[in-house]
Amino acid sequence: MISRHLCSGNSGAVLSSHTWSGPGNSNFLGRLKFSPEVERARREGLPIVALESTIISHGMPYPQNYETAREVESIVRKHGAVPATICVLKGVPHIGLTEGELLYISKNKIKKLARRDLAHAMALRMDGATTVSSTMFLCSRASIPVFVTGGIGGVHRGAETTMDISSDLTELGRTPVTVVCAGVKSILDIPKTLEYLETQGVCVAAYQTDEFPAFFTRKSGVKAPCRFDDPTEVAKAIQAGRDLGLGSGMVLGVPIPEKHSSLLGMDIERVIENEIRDIETRENITGSQITPYLLDRVRIQTKGKSLLANIALIKHNAKLGAEIALLI
């Protein structure tokens, strides 16, 4: 084991010299609400794995989203870590949710919040589901170094004219959190996304493969800049990044399990291409609306197979995320 951080309560200071601590005003801890389970983990120095809430509120229909969220949290616990699903409720960033809060965000399409939206949501006491960028930001403030999600955002196809680039990428360049994911969603421009991450100084690695995964498919045709083959290697890299004070995050691309990738077949790329061409004719779907719209259309076109694949990959990522967190 490399090190284990120990924290006191909501307003407490870091106790261990090895504690990873995010940048910014430490008084911000007083504006975070920790669930009882996460608060106990902080007191006892237990490993914590962060989970985003947009995948629950916007990524899947009810009740699959609620069932999946509970199962993912259960997997994290089973493998020795404490899950912390993150969202904003009545203007308060929540680090970890109760059963009732998890059910609430599963049943309601609350506002999608990126980093830029956090201050606005807090000022107006809004509810909001956190995306990758806002979840990373809140992770850094709560000193949680490992975050598990489905896939990150990226450079959209045609971005050379639209300039549609996810804030996830710039967040990765300035926030030292490791994101365990199934790679970049295949509805995006993967080569351009990796080029952008290189510019941001982000370590991009594939897990047990040389090729960067593409969410629904194990292969993207794009070679990953580096590779890790077990959780210990990942944990050592996280520690090295801390020691160097790099200040940037890491993307760990974990291929979707083979049986679920095969279930979708090669037709998934054809479906995606068709839906992208269709969305270009719809002026009312722009910006942050594009990804959830396309994923929903892909779900319909694949007769629900893509949803099953999405659920499988997030569970797969949760197991690995917990194993990594145990070693930090």
Rosetta blueprint (number, residue, H / E / L):
1 M L
2 I L
3 S L
4 R L
5 H L
6 L L
7 C E
8 S L
9 G L
10 N L
11 S L
12 G L
13 A L
14 V E
15 L L
16 S L
17 S L
18 H L
19 T L
20 W L
21 S L
22 G L
23 P L
24 G L
25 N L
26 S H
27 N H
28 F H
29 L H
30 G H
31 R H
32 L L
33 K E
34 F E
35 S L
36 P H
37 E H
38 V H
39 E H
40 R H
41 A H
42 R H
43 R H
44 E H
45 G L
46 L L
47 P L
48 I E
49 V E
50 A E
51 L E
52 E L
53 S L
54 T H
55 I H
56 I H
57 S H
58 H L
59 G L
60 M L
61 P L
62 Y L
63 P L
64 Q H
65 N H
66 Y H
67 E H
68 T H
69 A H
70 R H
71 E H
72 V H
73 E H
74 S H
75 I H
76 V H
77 R H
78 K H
79 H L
80 G L
81 A L
82 V E
83 P E
84 A E
85 T E
86 I E
87 C E
88 V E
89 L E
90 K L
91 G L
92 V E
93 P E
94 H E
95 I E
96 G L
97 L L
98 T L
99 E H
100 G H
101 E H
102 L H
103 L H
104 Y H
105 I H
106 S H
107 K H
108 N L
109 K L
110 I L
111 K E
112 K E
113 L E
114 A L
115 R H
116 R H
117 D H
118 L H
119 A H
120 H H
121 A H
122 M H
123 A H
124 L L
125 R L
126 M L
127 D L
128 G E
129 A E
130 T E
131 T L
132 V H
133 S H
134 S H
135 T H
136 M H
137 F H
138 L H
139 C H
140 S H
141 R H
142 A H
143 S L
144 I L
145 P L
146 V E
147 F E
148 V E
149 T L
150 G L
151 G L
152 I E
153 G L
154 G L
155 V E
156 H E
157 R L
158 G L
159 A H
160 E H
161 T H
162 T H
163 M L
164 D L
165 I E
166 S L
167 S H
168 D H
169 L H
170 T H
171 E H
172 L H
173 G H
174 R H
175 T L
176 P L
177 V L
178 T E
179 V E
180 V E
181 C E
182 A L
183 G E
184 V E
185 K L
186 S L
187 I L
188 L E
189 D L
190 I H
191 P H
192 K H
193 T H
194 L H
195 E H
196 Y H
197 L H
198 E H
199 T H
200 Q L
201 G L
202 V L
203 C E
204 V E
205 A E
206 A E
207 Y E
208 Q L
209 T L
210 D L
211 E E
212 F L
213 P L
214 A E
215 F L
216 F L
217 T E
218 R L
219 K L
220 S L
221 G L
222 V L
223 K E
224 A L
225 P L
226 C E
227 R E
228 F E
229 D L
230 D L
231 P H
232 T H
233 E H
234 V H
235 A H
236 K H
237 A H
238 I H
239 Q H
240 A H
241 G H
242 R H
243 D H
244 L H
245 G L
246 L L
247 G L
248 S L
249 G L
250 M E
251 V E
252 L E
253 G E
254 V L
255 P L
256 I L
257 P L
258 E H
259 K H
260 H H
261 S H
262 S H
263 L H
264 L H
265 G L
266 M L
267 D H
268 I H
269 E H
270 R H
271 V H
272 I H
273 E H
274 N H
275 E H
276 I H
277 R H
278 D H
279 I H
280 E L
281 T L
282 R L
283 E L
284 N L
285 I L
286 T L
287 G H
288 S H
289 Q H
290 I H
291 T H
292 P H
293 Y H
294 L H
295 L H
296 D H
297 R H
298 V H
299 R H
300 I H
301 Q H
302 T L
303 K L
304 G L
305 K H
306 S H
307 L H
308 L H
309 A H
310 N H
311 I H
312 A H
313 L H
314 I H
315 K H
316 H H
317 N H
318 A H
319 K H
320 L H
321 G H
322 A H
323 E H
324 I H
325 A H
326 L H
327 L L
328 I L
